[in-house]
Amino acid sequence: MKNIASKINRFLKSEDGPTAVEYAVMLALIVVVCLGAITSIGNSANTTFTSVADQL
């Protein structure tokens, strides 16, 4: 039982938790930027294809 309490104590004192949170925040920001870029490119491509279809 003392071994389990020691492991829990080490887990709570470790510095890995904040690092994982920082990585999650960075990943979320990257996903938001990628979605914005994909949306912008998609709208531009849609406009281009619509223009070409109208000319045909």
C-alpha positions as CSV (number, residue, x, y, z in Angstrom):
1,M,0.0,0.0,0.0
2,K,2.9,2.3,0.8
3,N,4.3,1.7,-2.7
4,I,1.0,2.8,-4.4
5,A,0.9,6.0,-2.2
6,S,4.5,6.7,-3.2
7,K,3.7,6.3,-6.9
8,I,0.7,8.6,-6.6
9,N,2.8,11.2,-4.8
10,R,5.4,11.1,-7.6
11,F,2.7,11.4,-10.2
12,L,1.2,14.5,-8.6
13,K,4.6,16.2,-8.2
14,S,5.8,15.4,-11.8
15,E,6.2,18.1,-14.4
16,D,4.7,16.0,-17.2
17,G,1.2,17.3,-16.6
18,P,1.7,20.9,-17.6
19,T,3.8,19.8,-20.6
20,A,0.9,17.6,-21.9
21,V,-1.5,20.5,-21.5
22,E,0.8,22.8,-23.4
23,Y,1.1,20.3,-26.2
24,A,-2.7,20.0,-26.3
25,V,-3.1,23.8,-26.5
26,M,-0.6,24.0,-29.3
27,L,-2.3,21.2,-31.2
28,A,-5.7,22.9,-30.8
29,L,-4.2,26.2,-32.2
30,I,-2.7,24.3,-35.2
31,V,-6.0,22.6,-35.9
32,V,-7.8,25.9,-35.9
33,V,-5.3,27.5,-38.3
34,C,-5.5,24.5,-40.6
35,L,-9.3,24.6,-40.7
36,G,-9.2,28.3,-41.5
37,A,-6.7,27.8,-44.3
38,I,-8.7,24.8,-45.7
39,T,-11.9,26.8,-45.6
40,S,-10.3,29.8,-47.4
41,I,-8.7,27.6,-50.0
42,G,-12.0,25.7,-50.5
43,N,-14.0,28.9,-51.0
44,S,-11.4,30.1,-53.5
45,A,-11.5,26.8,-55.4
46,N,-15.2,26.8,-55.4
47,T,-15.3,30.3,-56.9
48,T,-12.8,29.3,-59.6
49,F,-14.7,26.1,-60.5
50,T,-18.0,28.0,-60.6
51,S,-16.4,30.6,-62.9
52,V,-15.1,27.9,-65.3
53,A,-18.4,26.1,-65.3
54,D,-20.3,29.3,-66.1
55,Q,-17.9,29.9,-69.0
56,L,-18.4,26.4,-70.4
